[in-house]
Amino acid sequence: MAPFCNSLKKRRLENSACFSAPTTSSQGSLASTACLRLTRTLPPQLLRRQRSPASGANPARSATEDQVGIPFAQPATLPRRQPREGSAAMRNCPDLFDTDEASELPPRSALYRLEPADAGTALHESLLSYLHRLAARHCLRVRDLMTEFVLPRTQIREVNCGHSFSTDYAKTINGFGKYATEVSAALNNLTGRDDLQRCTFIPWRDLLDPKGGGLLEHSMRWCPSCLAQNIDRSDPCVYPLLWSCRSVTHCPVHASALVNKCLRCGSPQRVLSDTNAYGRCWACSGSLGARTGLWEEAQPTARQAFDATAVSKMIGSGNAAPDFATLDRFAQRLHRLSKLHKCATTTEFARRLHIDFDTMRDWLVRGTRPTLNSLLEVSYRVDLDPVQLLTEEPPISPPMIRTGEATATRTFHRLSADALQRLTADMEASLQDSDQYVDAEDLAEKYGTTVAYIRYQCGDLYRAFAAHRIAVRAELRQRRIDSLLQRTEDVVRALAAQNTRLTRRGIDRALSAEGIAMKNPRIREKAFETAAAIRQGNQPAGTQLTLSAHSHS
């Protein structure tokens, strides 16, 4: 009993020392130790009562923290968690929760914030490839993703004038036109990103031809060696933007030619197909990474290798391209190169570059933007890729000009005076014939020119020629319809003369035997009118005629 009383007495002394008057420095360690021991033994209610500001000055704090320098011990607590929006805690105690951290969080995106593959490199992923991978991550068909999520956030209609965007125009979203701008902006909005314009040629739209002439290939192309590596590593198949450029014919990594047909069945691949993300052919399900004749394949020429490298650098320039890829910068660099080569005029400089002087004048004077192929042609001749041509200062010594064939210029279909006179005579003679007409395409092919040239040279005569063609075609069409209507009436009356039962199916069978289809509404109406006239008594008595009411529908 004595040891227990002694320990209880000692504990009371420690407690009284913790809450008594300030202690001296020699007693500081004892008081702090007693205070810490007390916090472990006191119940939580007493601890909260001691810390309550309504109870006045806290003696434990004055005895330990103020004099000894050790803070009042608190039980370990977890970090405060942000409550759910609209919860009871937020409604009842809104001032207890700080919303500054929540306002700094990025908004939640509708789709996964998928990052483009090989971003910032020469093999930057194209927007079409990104769309396929995004659909695969969400377990959606790529066409459903396009029509249900992307297009409703743009001003693009899926079906317009009989043409489907997903089938006919989806290939243009890798360019820099209206479709590329709107689709990339919609995907930025859906994924919460702001860099999907780099998956297209939008950074170069201030320099290149606004119509995008010769920029993109009409069908999908790929490097089988690159896809084979992705398939072997079980990685998703990525189609770089470089492969969709028409000027690029070889892969810069493997120096192999790009293909646009399945090597197993020979089918061209669709632009939007769920099998593209897995490197499979939509027709035969064969691997697009299969290769045949790898070692027998010819190596790329110097121009093909230059184009692949130059376009790779253009794509790798990324968001910095709009700062230097302008028509003014391009014209300024051409003027400097002309002076370095000591050319008196731009015509002489164009002749040395083997470029048509009208094309050079369009770039320098008229403000016409070059196509990508023309830009690569100039860069190849001066031995500077487009990025070097537009960013680096011209060297002191003039760069070497590579020789080559002259670029293809526009073909003019001019006619001599005699040929134009004969053409005019043929057009006037065709106006006198009311039963026949001549197509303008056939007339242009006969004289080796174009319809646009005939329209420009003949003027009023061509307008009369076109109106005569329309009138004759309408007359011939009406004659053909009248003949079919007469034959329809004869067939129905012959069918009634055979004392057969007139039904819709019987009339259709009889007309089909004569090569006449009832799907034509005028033919169908004429057949029913003839049958109704026969039913009213125009046929001799004794003939059994019935025409069900539903046949008139």
Secondary structure per residue as TSV (DSSP state, phi and psi in degrees):
chain	resnum	aa	ss	phi	psi
A	1	M	-	360.0	-33.3
A	2	A	H	-66.1	-44.9
A	3	P	H	-60.8	-37.2
A	4	F	H	-66.0	-41.0
A	5	C	H	-66.0	-37.9
A	6	N	H	-65.2	-42.1
A	7	S	H	-67.0	-38.2
A	8	L	H	-66.0	-39.3
A	9	K	H	-65.5	-39.5
A	10	K	H	-65.3	-37.3
A	11	R	H	-68.1	-37.6
A	12	R	H	-66.1	-38.6
A	13	L	H	-63.1	-41.0
A	14	E	H	-64.3	-38.9
A	15	N	H	-68.3	-40.4
A	16	S	H	-67.8	-31.3
A	17	A	H	-70.2	-30.5
A	18	C	H	-72.6	-33.5
A	19	F	S	-108.4	13.9
A	20	S	S	-93.2	-161.3
A	21	A	S	-65.8	166.2
A	22	P	-	-57.8	143.0
A	23	T	-	-95.3	162.8
A	24	T	-	-82.6	175.4
A	25	S	G	-65.9	-30.9
A	26	S	G	-71.1	-23.9
A	27	Q	G	-97.2	2.9
A	28	G	H	-63.6	-45.3
A	29	S	H	-65.6	-37.9
A	30	L	H	-66.3	-40.6
A	31	A	H	-68.0	-41.8
A	32	S	H	-65.7	-39.7
A	33	T	H	-63.9	-40.3
A	34	A	H	-66.6	-37.4
A	35	C	H	-65.4	-43.0
A	36	L	H	-66.0	-38.8
A	37	R	H	-66.2	-33.9
A	38	L	H	-67.1	-38.7
A	39	T	H	-66.8	-24.3
A	40	R	H	-79.2	-24.2
A	41	T	H	-100.2	-28.6
A	42	L	S	-70.5	147.3
A	43	P	-	-70.3	159.5
A	44	P	H	-61.0	-31.2
A	45	Q	H	-63.7	-40.0
A	46	L	H	-69.0	-36.7
A	47	L	H	-63.8	-42.2
A	48	R	H	-66.4	-35.0
A	49	R	H	-69.1	-35.1
A	50	Q	H	-69.1	-30.5
A	51	R	H	-90.8	-6.4
A	52	S	-	-66.6	130.9
A	53	P	G	-68.7	-18.9
A	54	A	G	-73.6	-17.6
A	55	S	G	-85.7	6.6
A	56	G	-	83.8	-152.7
A	57	A	S	-68.0	138.1
A	58	N	-	-89.3	112.8
A	59	P	H	-65.3	-33.5
A	60	A	H	-64.9	-37.2
A	61	R	H	-67.7	-41.7
A	62	S	I	-67.5	-30.2
A	63	A	I	-81.5	-28.5
A	64	T	I	-108.7	-53.8
A	65	E	I	-76.0	-43.0
A	66	D	I	-73.7	-39.5
A	67	Q	T	-94.6	-44.3
A	68	V	T	-86.5	-32.8
A	69	G	-	98.5	6.1
A	70	I	-	-104.5	125.8
A	71	P	-	-67.8	157.7
A	72	F	-	-65.8	128.0
A	73	A	-	-68.4	135.5
A	74	Q	-	-120.7	147.3
A	75	P	-	-67.2	148.3
A	76	A	-	-66.6	133.5
A	77	T	-	-127.9	153.1
A	78	L	-	-78.7	153.8
A	79	P	-	-63.1	144.5
A	80	R	-	-66.0	134.7
A	81	R	-	-99.5	142.7
A	82	Q	-	-70.9	124.2
A	83	P	-	-71.7	164.4
A	84	R	-	-70.0	141.9
A	85	E	T	-63.6	129.5
A	86	G	T	85.6	4.5
A	87	S	-	-74.4	171.9
A	88	A	H	-64.9	-34.9
A	89	A	H	-64.3	-40.1
A	90	M	H	-71.0	-34.1
A	91	R	H	-73.4	-40.0
A	92	N	H	-84.1	-36.5
A	93	C	-	-129.5	68.4
A	94	P	G	-70.4	-24.4
A	95	D	G	-79.8	-8.0
A	96	L	G	-83.2	-11.4
A	97	F	S	-119.3	127.2
A	98	D	-	-86.5	125.8
A	99	T	-	-99.5	7.4
A	100	D	H	-65.8	-41.0
A	101	E	H	-67.0	-36.2
A	102	A	H	-67.2	-32.8
A	103	S	H	-70.7	-22.1
A	104	E	H	-81.0	-13.3
A	105	L	S	-72.2	143.1
A	106	P	-	-68.9	149.9
A	107	P	-	-65.4	150.8
A	108	R	-	-75.1	134.4
A	109	S	-	-91.7	155.7
A	110	A	S	-73.1	-32.5
A	111	L	S	-120.3	168.4
A	112	Y	-	-60.3	142.1
A	113	R	-	-82.1	66.9
A	114	L	-	-75.0	133.4
A	115	E	-	-90.2	136.2
A	116	P	-	-60.8	142.9
A	117	A	T	-73.9	143.6
A	118	D	T	53.6	42.7
A	119	A	T	-65.9	137.5
A	120	G	T	80.7	5.9
A	121	T	S	-113.0	179.0
A	122	A	T	-69.1	-23.1
A	123	L	T	-100.9	39.8
A	124	H	-	-59.6	136.9
A	125	E	B	-66.7	143.1
A	126	S	-	-80.2	163.5
A	127	L	H	-69.0	-34.3
A	128	L	H	-64.1	-43.6
A	129	S	H	-65.0	-40.0
A	130	Y	H	-62.0	-39.0
A	131	L	H	-64.0	-39.7
A	132	H	H	-66.9	-43.5
A	133	R	H	-67.6	-36.3
A	134	L	H	-65.4	-40.3
A	135	A	H	-65.7	-38.9
A	136	A	H	-66.6	-36.0
A	137	R	H	-66.6	-30.3
A	138	H	T	-96.5	6.3
A	139	C	T	56.9	43.7
A	140	L	-	-119.3	155.0
A	141	R	-	-72.8	139.8
A	142	V	H	-64.2	-32.3
A	143	R	H	-70.6	-36.0
A	144	D	H	-65.9	-39.7
A	145	L	H	-61.6	-39.2
A	146	M	I	-69.0	-47.3
A	147	T	I	-80.5	-30.6
A	148	E	I	-95.8	-25.8
A	149	F	I	-115.9	-45.8
A	150	V	I	-82.5	-55.1
A	151	L	G	-63.0	-35.6
A	152	P	G	-61.1	-19.2
A	153	R	G	-94.6	11.5
A	154	T	S	-127.2	-179.4
A	155	Q	S	-99.7	20.8
A	156	I	-	-95.2	133.6
A	157	R	-	-98.2	140.2
A	158	E	S	-64.6	-43.0
A	159	V	E	-120.4	123.3
A	160	N	E	-141.2	117.1
A	161	C	T	55.9	40.4
A	162	G	T	81.6	-1.9
A	163	H	E	-106.5	136.1
A	164	S	E	-95.7	132.4
A	165	F	I	-65.4	-42.5
A	166	S	I	-64.8	-27.1
A	167	T	I	-95.0	-41.5
A	168	D	I	-101.6	-32.5
A	169	Y	I	-120.7	-2.1
A	170	A	G	-64.6	-23.5
A	171	K	G	-67.4	-16.8
A	172	T	G	-85.1	-3.8
A	173	I	G	-74.6	-7.9
A	174	N	G	-85.6	-5.8
A	175	G	S	-87.5	-139.9
A	176	F	S	-138.4	20.0
A	177	G	S	-85.9	-160.4
A	178	K	H	-62.9	-45.0
A	179	Y	H	-65.7	-41.6
A	180	A	H	-64.3	-39.9
A	181	T	H	-66.5	-45.7
A	182	E	H	-72.7	-40.6
A	183	V	H	-68.3	-41.2
A	184	S	H	-65.6	-38.4
A	185	A	H	-65.9	-39.7
A	186	A	H	-65.3	-40.9
A	187	L	H	-68.3	-34.0
A	188	N	H	-61.2	-41.1
A	189	N	H	-68.1	-38.2
A	190	L	H	-74.7	-36.0
A	191	T	H	-97.7	-7.9
A	192	G	T	75.1	17.7
A	193	R	-	-101.0	171.6
A	194	D	S	-138.0	15.7
A	195	D	-	-124.9	17.1
A	196	L	G	-77.1	-10.0
A	197	Q	G	-65.4	-23.8
A	198	R	G	-70.5	-14.9
A	199	C	G	-78.3	2.4
A	200	T	T	-128.7	-174.7
A	201	F	T	-95.4	21.1
A	202	I	G	-60.2	-38.5
A	203	P	G	-59.3	-17.0
A	204	W	G	-109.0	13.9
A	205	R	T	-74.3	-19.0
A	206	D	T	-76.8	-10.7
A	207	L	T	-110.1	-37.9
A	208	L	S	-84.6	165.4
A	209	D	-	-54.6	126.8
A	210	P	T	-62.1	-23.9
A	211	K	T	-80.4	-8.9
A	212	G	-	68.0	31.8
A	213	G	T	-63.6	126.9
A	214	G	T	67.8	17.9
A	215	L	T	-84.9	-51.9
A	216	L	B	-108.8	150.4
A	217	E	-	-79.6	146.4
A	218	H	S	-71.3	-28.1
A	219	S	S	-122.3	167.7
A	220	M	-	-72.9	140.7
A	221	R	-	-131.4	155.4
A	222	W	B	-157.2	162.9
A	223	C	-	-99.4	113.8
A	224	P	H	-59.5	-32.7
A	225	S	H	-66.9	-40.7
A	226	C	H	-65.7	-44.2
A	227	L	H	-66.3	-34.7
A	228	A	H	-63.7	-37.8
A	229	Q	H	-65.8	-41.7
A	230	N	H	-63.9	-40.7
A	231	I	H	-67.8	-39.4
A	232	D	H	-65.8	-34.6
A	233	R	T	-87.9	2.7
A	234	S	T	59.6	30.5
A	235	D	-	-92.7	154.3
A	236	P	-	-64.2	143.8
A	237	C	-	-75.2	124.8
A	238	V	-	-114.0	133.9
A	239	Y	-	-110.9	103.6
A	240	P	B	-63.1	157.9
A	241	L	G	-63.5	-26.7
A	242	L	G	-60.1	-35.7
A	243	W	G	-69.8	-23.9
A	244	S	G	-84.5	-4.7
A	245	C	B	-82.6	129.9
A	246	R	T	-68.6	-30.1
A	247	S	T	-72.2	-17.5
A	248	V	-	-94.3	122.8
A	249	T	-	-113.5	-15.5
A	250	H	B	-130.8	152.3
A	251	C	-	-76.9	128.4
A	252	P	T	-71.4	-14.7
A	253	V	T	-85.9	-48.6
A	254	H	T	-104.9	-3.8
A	255	A	-	56.3	30.7
A	256	S	-	-108.9	153.2
A	257	A	B	-70.5	141.4
A	258	L	-	-76.4	142.2
A	259	V	B	-115.3	154.4
A	260	N	-	-126.1	9.8
A	261	K	B	-135.6	149.8
A	262	C	-	-66.2	128.7
A	263	L	T	-73.9	-6.6
A	264	R	T	-95.2	-45.7
A	265	C	T	-116.7	-9.6
A	266	G	-	77.7	15.8
A	267	S	-	-88.6	133.0
A	268	P	B	-69.3	147.4
A	269	Q	-	-88.5	143.8
A	270	R	-	-73.6	153.5
A	271	V	S	-69.7	-43.7
A	272	L	S	-111.8	107.5
A	273	S	-	-150.0	135.0
A	274	D	G	-66.2	-22.1
A	275	T	G	-78.5	-13.8
A	276	N	G	-64.1	-35.6
A	277	A	G	-67.6	-18.7
A	278	Y	G	-109.7	5.8
A	279	G	T	69.2	36.5
A	280	R	B	-121.2	150.1
A	281	C	-	-77.3	137.6
A	282	W	T	-72.4	-21.5
A	283	A	T	-89.8	-46.8
A	284	C	T	-117.1	-1.3
A	285	S	-	62.3	18.4
A	286	G	-	-76.9	158.6
A	287	S	B	-73.0	132.1
A	288	L	T	-78.6	-6.1
A	289	G	T	-91.1	3.0
A	290	A	-	-73.1	142.5
A	291	R	-	-132.2	145.0
A	292	T	S	-134.1	141.0
A	293	G	S	66.4	40.2
A	294	L	T	-65.2	-43.6
A	295	W	T	-78.9	-22.8
A	296	E	T	-83.7	-6.9
A	297	E	S	-72.9	139.3
A	298	A	-	-71.9	144.8
A	299	Q	-	-74.7	153.2
A	300	P	-	-66.5	149.6
A	301	T	-	-74.5	173.8
A	302	A	H	-63.2	-39.1
A	303	R	H	-69.0	-40.6
A	304	Q	H	-65.5	-40.4
A	305	A	H	-66.0	-38.2
A	306	F	H	-65.1	-43.1
A	307	D	H	-62.6	-43.0
A	308	A	H	-63.6	-42.6
A	309	T	H	-68.8	-40.5
A	310	A	H	-66.0	-45.5
A	311	V	H	-66.5	-33.8
A	312	S	H	-61.5	-42.1
A	313	K	H	-68.2	-35.5
A	314	M	H	-62.8	-43.4
A	315	I	H	-69.1	-38.2
A	316	G	H	-69.7	-18.4
A	317	S	T	-66.4	-27.8
A	318	G	G	64.4	-136.1
A	319	N	G	-71.4	-10.6
A	320	A	G	-79.1	-12.4
A	321	A	H	-62.4	-41.9
A	322	P	H	-60.1	-19.0
A	323	D	H	-75.0	-28.3
A	324	F	H	-123.3	-15.6
A	325	A	-	-85.9	75.1
A	326	T	S	-129.3	159.6
A	327	L	H	-69.0	-35.3
A	328	D	H	-63.0	-43.2
A	329	R	H	-64.1	-39.9
A	330	F	H	-64.0	-44.6
A	331	A	H	-66.0	-38.2
A	332	Q	H	-63.2	-41.9
A	333	R	H	-69.3	-33.7
A	334	L	H	-66.6	-38.4
A	335	H	H	-63.4	-41.3
A	336	R	H	-65.9	-41.0
A	337	L	H	-65.5	-34.9
A	338	S	H	-64.7	-39.4
A	339	K	H	-70.2	-36.3
A	340	L	H	-63.7	-35.1
A	341	H	T	-87.7	6.3
A	342	K	T	57.0	45.6
A	343	C	-	-92.7	129.6
A	344	A	S	-68.4	-38.1
A	345	T	S	-132.0	164.6
A	346	T	H	-69.2	-25.1
A	347	T	H	-63.8	-41.4
A	348	E	H	-65.5	-39.7
A	349	F	H	-64.8	-39.9
A	350	A	H	-64.5	-36.5
A	351	R	H	-66.8	-36.6
A	352	R	H	-71.6	-28.7
A	353	L	T	-84.8	-3.3
A	354	H	T	60.4	41.9
A	355	I	-	-119.9	141.8
A	356	D	-	-59.2	133.5
A	357	F	H	-68.6	-28.4
A	358	D	H	-64.8	-38.6
A	359	T	H	-64.9	-43.0
A	360	M	H	-63.2	-40.1
A	361	R	H	-66.9	-35.3
A	362	D	H	-61.9	-39.1
A	363	W	H	-70.5	-42.5
A	364	L	H	-88.9	-28.2
A	365	V	T	-113.1	-49.1
A	366	R	S	-87.0	-6.6
A	367	G	-	75.1	26.5
A	368	T	-	-83.2	133.1
A	369	R	-	-83.2	142.4
A	370	P	-	-79.4	154.1
A	371	T	-	-75.8	166.0
A	372	L	H	-63.7	-37.9
A	373	N	H	-65.6	-39.0
A	374	S	H	-67.7	-39.3
A	375	L	H	-62.4	-42.5
A	376	L	H	-67.7	-32.5
A	377	E	H	-64.8	-45.9
A	378	V	H	-64.5	-42.4
A	379	S	H	-63.8	-38.2
A	380	Y	H	-68.4	-37.6
A	381	R	H	-67.5	-37.6
A	382	V	T	-92.2	3.8
A	383	D	T	61.3	38.9
A	384	L	-	-137.9	127.6
A	385	D	-	-70.6	163.0
A	386	P	H	-56.0	-36.5
A	387	V	H	-67.7	-43.1
A	388	Q	H	-66.3	-38.7
A	389	L	H	-63.0	-34.5
A	390	L	H	-96.0	-19.4
A	391	T	H	-107.9	-41.3
A	392	E	S	-85.5	146.8
A	393	E	-	-71.4	142.5
A	394	P	-	-60.1	143.3
A	395	P	-	-68.4	165.8
A	396	I	S	-65.9	-45.4
A	397	S	S	-86.8	142.6
A	398	P	-	-66.1	138.2
A	399	P	-	-68.6	156.9
A	400	M	-	-69.3	138.6
A	401	I	-	-99.7	120.6
A	402	R	-	-78.8	143.5
A	403	T	-	-86.8	161.6
A	404	G	-	173.9	178.8
A	405	E	-	-73.4	152.1
A	406	A	-	-67.5	143.3
A	407	T	-	-66.2	149.1
A	408	A	-	-67.8	130.9
A	409	T	-	-105.9	171.6
A	410	R	-	-68.7	138.0
A	411	T	-	-88.1	128.7
A	412	F	-	-99.7	133.7
A	413	H	-	-107.6	55.9
A	414	R	-	-78.4	149.3
A	415	L	-	-114.9	150.0
A	416	S	-	-72.7	172.2
A	417	A	H	-64.5	-40.0
A	418	D	H	-67.1	-43.1
A	419	A	H	-64.9	-38.6
A	420	L	H	-66.3	-35.3
A	421	Q	H	-67.6	-42.2
A	422	R	H	-65.1	-38.3
A	423	L	H	-62.0	-42.9
A	424	T	H	-63.7	-39.7
A	425	A	H	-64.4	-40.5
A	426	D	H	-64.9	-38.6
A	427	M	H	-67.4	-40.5
A	428	E	H	-66.9	-35.7
A	429	A	H	-68.0	-35.5
A	430	S	H	-68.1	-24.3
A	431	L	H	-70.7	-22.4
A	432	Q	H	-82.1	-16.3
A	433	D	-	-94.2	117.7
A	434	S	S	-91.8	-5.2
A	435	D	S	-107.2	-13.7
A	436	Q	-	-134.1	158.7
A	437	Y	-	-139.9	163.3
A	438	V	-	-120.3	131.4
A	439	D	-	-73.2	141.7
A	440	A	H	-65.2	-32.3
A	441	E	H	-65.0	-41.4
A	442	D	H	-65.9	-38.4
A	443	L	H	-66.6	-40.3
A	444	A	H	-67.2	-38.4
A	445	E	H	-66.7	-33.8
A	446	K	H	-64.1	-38.7
A	447	Y	H	-100.1	3.7
A	448	G	T	70.0	39.5
A	449	T	-	-135.9	-163.9
A	450	T	-	-120.2	161.9
A	451	V	H	-65.6	-35.7
A	452	A	H	-62.9	-38.2
A	453	Y	H	-66.8	-41.9
A	454	I	H	-63.9	-42.1
A	455	R	H	-63.1	-37.6
A	456	Y	H	-73.8	-40.0
A	457	Q	H	-79.4	-38.3
A	458	C	H	-87.8	-33.4
A	459	G	T	66.7	-113.6
A	460	D	H	-61.9	-36.7
A	461	L	H	-63.5	-38.9
A	462	Y	H	-67.9	-37.0
A	463	R	H	-64.7	-41.1
A	464	A	H	-65.5	-37.9
A	465	F	H	-63.2	-42.7
A	466	A	H	-68.2	-39.5
A	467	A	H	-65.6	-39.2
A	468	H	H	-63.4	-39.8
A	469	R	H	-62.7	-42.6
A	470	I	H	-65.0	-42.4
A	471	A	H	-66.2	-42.9
A	472	V	H	-65.9	-40.5
A	473	R	H	-64.5	-39.2
A	474	A	H	-65.4	-40.1
A	475	E	H	-65.3	-44.2
A	476	L	H	-64.9	-36.1
A	477	R	H	-66.1	-40.9
A	478	Q	H	-66.2	-39.1
A	479	R	H	-62.9	-40.5
A	480	R	H	-66.2	-38.9
A	481	I	H	-66.8	-42.8
A	482	D	H	-62.0	-39.3
A	483	S	H	-64.5	-40.5
A	484	L	H	-66.4	-38.0
A	485	L	H	-65.4	-40.8
A	486	Q	H	-65.8	-41.2
A	487	R	H	-64.9	-35.7
A	488	T	H	-63.6	-44.7
A	489	E	H	-62.5	-40.8
A	490	D	H	-64.6	-39.2
A	491	V	H	-66.2	-42.4
A	492	V	H	-66.5	-41.7
A	493	R	H	-68.7	-36.0
A	494	A	H	-66.9	-34.8
A	495	L	H	-67.4	-37.9
A	496	A	H	-71.2	-31.5
A	497	A	H	-68.6	-18.8
A	498	Q	T	-85.7	8.8
A	499	N	T	57.3	32.5
A	500	T	-	-94.4	161.3
A	501	R	-	-81.3	123.5
A	502	L	-	-83.3	107.1
A	503	T	-	-124.3	167.1
A	504	R	H	-61.4	-43.0
A	505	R	H	-67.3	-39.2
A	506	G	H	-66.1	-40.8
A	507	I	H	-65.5	-41.3
A	508	D	H	-62.6	-40.6
A	509	R	H	-66.0	-40.0
A	510	A	H	-68.6	-39.4
A	511	L	H	-69.5	-36.5
A	512	S	H	-64.6	-34.2
A	513	A	H	-64.6	-25.9
A	514	E	T	-94.0	3.7
A	515	G	T	80.8	25.0
A	516	I	-	-115.6	130.5
A	517	A	-	-102.2	134.1
A	518	M	T	-80.5	-3.0
A	519	K	T	-68.9	-17.8
A	520	N	S	-71.6	122.1
A	521	P	H	-62.3	-33.1
A	522	R	H	-70.9	-37.2
A	523	I	H	-65.9	-43.8
A	524	R	H	-64.2	-41.8
A	525	E	H	-64.7	-40.9
A	526	K	H	-65.0	-39.7
A	527	A	H	-64.5	-41.9
A	528	F	H	-70.7	-36.5
A	529	E	H	-64.3	-41.2
A	530	T	H	-64.7	-42.2
A	531	A	H	-64.6	-38.0
A	532	A	H	-67.3	-38.0
A	533	A	H	-65.4	-38.4
A	534	I	I	-66.2	-37.7
A	535	R	I	-66.1	-28.5
A	536	Q	I	-78.1	-1.8
A	537	G	I	115.4	9.3
A	538	N	I	-76.0	-10.5
A	539	Q	S	-99.4	148.6
A	540	P	-	-54.7	150.5
A	541	A	T	-63.9	156.3
A	542	G	T	97.4	-12.5
A	543	T	-	-86.3	128.5
A	544	Q	-	-88.9	113.4
A	545	L	-	-120.9	126.4
A	546	T	-	-137.3	139.0
A	547	L	-	-139.9	110.2
A	548	S	-	-62.2	151.7
A	549	A	G	-67.4	-32.1
A	550	H	G	-71.7	-13.0
A	551	S	G	-72.2	-19.2
A	552	H	G	-82.4	-7.2
A	553	S	-	-76.4	360.0
